[in-house]
Amino acid sequence: MELSLSHHLDPVAFTSTVLGLQPDPVQARILRAPDTRILLNCTRQWGKSTIVAALTVHHLCCAPAGSLVVIVSPSQRQSAEMLRKIAGFLRRAGLSPKPDGANRYSLLMLNQSRAVALPGKENTIRGFSAPSLVVVDEAALVPDAVYSAVRPMLAASATGRMILLSTPRGRRGFFYDEWTGGQPWLRISVPATDCQRISKQFLDEERNSLGDWSFRQEYLCEFMDTRSQLFSPELLSRALTNEFSHWSL
């Protein structure tokens, strides 16, 4: 059933007809991108987590049976939230995944493909091998050691994909290094001024409330000088490590 739903569907057509989400042109570009390494540097409230969740659902339905998707975020709460978005889209597609029986925050498809959500802790990452897709949400707040532990997962797969998505958190860390480095990533930046869903009035209010430094980083996707930053990404990450005591799809 899962493969018949989407195996031959274009991911944009799948997202609009099966999931009921109408992607804008940039989101459609992300869905169709053939690149194995994708960097999304996007404004708050643009929908980057939502479109990556849709991409993940298409992947789970179309990838070979038994494929593994690994989701990493600074905290278990954030990873679980991404998994909930994926589960919600799967229900829209008429599918009813269950936990895989081994991992508390997980989804198992009828074709034995699965998605596992993990917190940004190095010791929780090791032990997973050969995923076909790795999603690192709020990547600018994930510790560098976790990223270093994630990358080798893809060593044995020529087609394994990695998607890093975040808003900037200063000129430091692997997200900044990958964005400014020379490696062959597909880099997509979407400032709030390019998003028709965010009004100019709202942005003017946010600039007045947050101040120029925070506004430029949160909404204009600029990597601001960390010398002016009160809290480091590592400190912010540690502040977000409280985990859910309950999990439901």
C-alpha positions in Angstrom: 0.0 0.0 0.0 2.7 2.5 0.9 4.6 2.1 -2.3 1.5 2.2 -4.4 0.7 5.6 -2.9 3.8 7.4 -3.9 6.5 5.3 -5.6 6.1 7.0 -8.9 4.8 10.4 -7.7 6.8 13.5 -8.1 7.5 14.7 -4.5 5.8 18.1 -5.1 2.7 16.3 -6.5 2.8 13.9 -3.6 3.1 16.8 -1.1 0.2 18.7 -2.6 -2.2 15.8 -3.5 -1.5 13.3 -0.8 -0.4 15.4 2.1 -2.6 18.5 1.4 0.3 21.0 1.6 0.9 23.4 -1.2 4.6 24.2 -1.4 5.9 27.6 -2.5 8.5 27.7 -5.2 11.5 27.5 -2.8 9.9 24.6 -0.9 9.2 22.8 -4.2 12.9 23.2 -5.1 13.8 21.6 -1.8 11.4 18.7 -2.4 12.8 18.0 -5.8 16.5 18.6 -5.1 18.6 15.6 -6.0 21.5 16.7 -3.9 22.7 14.4 -1.1 23.8 17.4 1.1 21.3 20.2 1.7 21.7 23.3 4.0 18.6 25.3 4.8 19.3 28.7 6.4 15.8 30.0 6.8 13.8 32.6 8.8 11.8 31.6 11.8 8.2 30.6 10.9 8.9 30.0 7.2 8.0 26.3 7.5 11.4 24.6 7.0 10.6 21.9 9.6 7.2 21.3 7.9 8.6 21.0 4.4 11.4 18.7 5.6 8.8 16.5 7.4 6.9 16.3 4.1 10.1 15.3 2.3 10.8 12.7 4.9 7.3 11.1 4.4 7.9 10.9 0.7 11.3 9.3 1.4 9.8 6.8 3.8 7.2 5.8 1.2 9.5 5.7 -1.8 12.9 4.5 -0.5 13.8 0.8 -0.5 12.1 -1.3 2.1 13.9 -1.2 5.4 15.3 2.2 5.0 16.3 4.2 8.1 15.7 7.9 8.7 17.6 9.5 11.7 16.3 12.8 13.1 18.6 14.8 15.4 17.8 18.0 17.3 19.3 19.8 20.3 16.8 18.1 22.6 14.6 15.1 22.6 11.6 17.4 22.7 12.5 19.0 19.4 13.3 15.7 17.7 10.0 14.3 18.9 8.2 17.4 17.5 9.6 16.7 14.1 8.6 13.1 14.4 5.0 14.2 15.3 4.9 16.3 12.1 6.0 13.3 10.1 3.4 11.1 11.8 0.7 13.6 11.1 1.5 13.7 7.4 1.5 9.9 7.3 -2.0 9.8 8.8 -3.1 12.2 6.1 -1.7 9.7 3.6 -3.9 7.0 5.2 -1.0 5.3 6.9 -0.7 4.2 10.5 2.9 3.7 11.6 3.7 2.4 15.0 6.8 2.7 17.2 9.5 0.3 16.1 9.6 -1.6 19.4 13.3 -0.7 20.1 13.3 3.1 20.2 10.8 5.2 22.2 10.6 8.0 19.7 10.2 6.1 16.4 7.9 5.3 13.5 7.8 1.9 11.7 6.2 1.6 8.3 4.6 -1.6 6.9 7.6 -1.9 4.5 9.9 -1.9 7.6 11.3 1.5 6.8 11.5 3.6 10.0 12.3 7.0 11.4 14.0 7.4 14.7 14.2 10.8 16.6 17.2 11.4 18.8 18.4 14.2 21.1 21.6 16.0 20.4 23.8 13.9 22.6 26.8 12.1 21.2 26.2 8.8 23.1 22.7 8.5 21.7 23.8 8.8 18.1 26.4 6.0 18.0 25.0 2.6 17.2 22.9 3.7 14.2 24.4 2.8 10.9 23.7 3.3 7.2 20.6 5.6 7.3 19.3 6.7 3.9 18.4 10.1 5.3 19.7 12.2 8.3 17.8 15.3 9.3 19.5 17.7 11.7 16.9 20.2 12.9 17.9 23.5 14.7 21.4 22.5 13.5 23.0 25.7 14.8 22.2 24.6 18.4 23.4 21.0 18.0 26.9 20.5 19.5 29.8 20.0 17.1 30.6 16.6 18.7 27.2 15.3 17.8 27.6 16.4 14.2 31.0 14.6 14.1 29.3 11.5 15.3 26.5 11.7 12.8 28.6 12.2 9.6 30.2 8.7 9.7 26.7 7.1 9.5 26.6 7.9 5.8 30.1 6.6 5.1 28.8 3.3 3.7 26.1 4.8 1.5 26.8 6.7 -1.8 23.2 7.9 -1.9 22.6 8.6 1.8 21.3 12.1 2.3 21.8 14.7 5.0 19.7 17.9 5.5 20.8 20.6 8.0 18.1 23.2 8.8 18.3 26.1 11.2 18.3 29.8 11.7 21.8 31.1 12.4 23.2 31.3 15.9 26.4 33.3 15.5 29.6 32.8 13.5 30.6 29.5 15.1 29.8 25.8 15.0 29.4 23.3 12.2 26.3 24.9 10.7 28.2 28.2 10.2 31.3 26.3 9.0 29.3 24.3 6.4 27.4 27.4 5.2 30.6 29.4 4.6 32.8 26.4 3.6 33.7 25.1 0.2 32.1 21.7 0.4 29.4 20.9 -2.3 26.2 21.5 -0.3 23.0 22.8 -1.8 22.6 26.0 0.2 19.2 27.7 0.4 18.6 30.9 2.4 15.1 32.3 2.9 14.9 35.6 4.9 11.6 36.7 6.2 11.5 39.6 3.7 11.2 36.9 1.0 8.3 35.1 2.6 4.9 36.4 1.7 3.3 34.6 4.7 5.1 37.0 7.0 3.8 40.6 6.9 5.9 43.7 6.9 3.9 45.0 9.9 4.9 41.9 11.9 8.5 42.3 10.9 8.6 45.9 11.9 7.2 45.0 15.3 9.7 42.3 15.8 12.6 44.5 14.9 11.4 47.1 17.4 11.0 44.4 20.1 14.1 42.3 19.5 16.6 44.9 18.4 18.6 44.9 15.3 21.1 42.2 16.2 18.6 39.6 17.1 16.2 40.6 14.3 18.9 40.3 11.6 19.8 36.8 12.8 16.3 35.4 13.5 14.5 36.9 10.5 17.2 37.9 7.9 19.3 34.8 8.3 22.5 36.7 9.0 25.3 35.0 10.9 26.0 37.8 13.5 29.3 38.3 15.3 29.4 36.0 18.3 31.4 38.5 20.3 28.1 40.4 20.8 26.3 37.2 21.7 25.3 36.8 25.4 24.8 33.1 25.3 26.8 30.5 23.2 25.0 27.9 21.1 26.4 25.2 23.4 24.8 26.9 26.5 21.5 27.3 24.7 21.6 23.7 23.6 22.2 22.5 27.2 19.2 24.6 28.3 17.0 22.7 25.9 17.7 19.2 27.0 14.6 18.5 29.1 13.0 15.4 27.7 9.3 14.4 27.3 8.0 12.0 29.9 5.3 10.9 27.5 5.2 10.0 23.8 2.3 9.5 21.6 1.7 9.8 17.9 
